[in-house]
Amino acid sequence: APHSPWTAAPQYEKNFADVKAPRDGSFDKPGKDKHWLLRQPSNPMPSTSLNFLDNAYRKRWQTLLSVDDMVEVLVKKLEELKELNNTYIFYTSDNGYHTGQFSLPIDKRQLYDFDIRIPLMVRGPGIKPQQTLPAPVLNIDLAPTFLDISGLNLSFVNMDGQSFLSQMAPELRNGTARPYFLVEYTGEGHLDPDPACPKLGPGLSQCFPDCVCEDAYNNTYACVRTLVEHNLQYCEFADSESFVEVYNLTSDPHQLENIVKKVDPTLLQAMNQRLIKLQSCEGDSCRATKI
């Protein structure tokens, strides 16, 4: 949670009545020099799209109040059983979400930080309170971390991810953070044009008010995010243009400028080779990938 249709519990239906989606970062900015799907929304956004995304934002907050309730019940039960200090609790999500970034009303299928970054909070034995770790962690790391906590020797399993127990509780485990990682998505579309957006033709999906479509067959991409030496994101689209997007997350944390035409071609080639290796690796070889 939260997930559409964002049906709040009855007692929370009127909460956050004045809340609106944050108007910062890349909110309602034009998708200049980006994949065509980011260039098609109207900018600035019409009031119908703004009202739609603000309403979705409020409803998502309302549903999370029920999640808060469930967390409270769980923690109290663990306290009753005197097991709280012997238990790891992971609080996370399966995807990020955007509400108005680059004039896209709502969805989760883009390559930018607002869609790929998710909350991750963990408490448990060996973890110091009130600390924030910069080490990158992926969804594929959850399973090996759970197995590591259970005491299993991870050399017996062949998984793409890696345990991040050593990052959270270094006195319990030794380990290193990954220097870069893979982001990939396969776009979805419909064979027939969306009735709400016939002018855009077939191959699209997730069309919202004002004929803004959030996904398409050729919204298929693979990216490598590098965190050592360069804080870069390099992305290739599987489309007729072989479109490429590159962002410097240090100087441009909101990914407003695609710098593919400004980057040293040698660096672009290195990122391309790294991406190819990450896409083709499996199991232990994903952690051994160094170029």
TAKA-V298079 format. One record per backbone hydrogen bond with DSSP energy under -1.0 kcal/mol. CO is the residue of the C=O (numbers start at 1). NH is the residue of the N-H. If there is no record, write none. Layout:
# TAKA-V298079
((CO:NH) (CO:NH))
This chain:
# TAKA-V298079
((3:6) (9:12) (10:13) (12:15) (16:19) (24:27) (26:29) (26:102) (30:32) (31:34) (35:38) (46:50) (47:51) (48:52) (49:53) (50:54) (51:55) (52:56) (53:57) (54:58) (55:59) (56:60) (57:61) (58:62) (59:63) (60:64) (64:68) (65:69) (66:70) (67:71) (68:72) (69:73) (70:74) (71:75) (72:76) (73:77) (74:78) (75:79) (76:80) (77:81) (78:83) (79:82) (83:86) (84:87) (89:123) (91:121) (98:107) (100:28) (100:103) (101:104) (104:100) (107:98) (112:115) (112:116) (113:117) (114:97) (115:96) (121:91) (123:89) (124:127) (138:141) (139:142) (141:145) (142:146) (143:147) (144:148) (145:149) (146:150) (147:152) (148:151) (153:156) (154:157) (164:168) (165:169) (169:172) (169:173) (179:227) (181:225) (183:223) (185:221) (190:203) (194:197) (197:200) (198:201) (203:217) (204:190) (205:215) (206:214) (208:212) (212:208) (215:205) (216:219) (220:238) (221:185) (222:236) (223:183) (224:234) (225:181) (226:232) (228:230) (230:232) (231:249) (232:226) (233:247) (234:224) (235:245) (236:222) (237:239) (239:242) (243:237) (245:235) (246:259) (247:233) (248:252) (252:255) (259:262) (259:263) (264:268) (265:269) (266:270) (267:271) (268:272) (269:273) (270:274) (271:275) (272:276) (273:277) (274:278) (275:279) (276:280) (277:281) (282:285) (283:286) (284:287) (284:288))
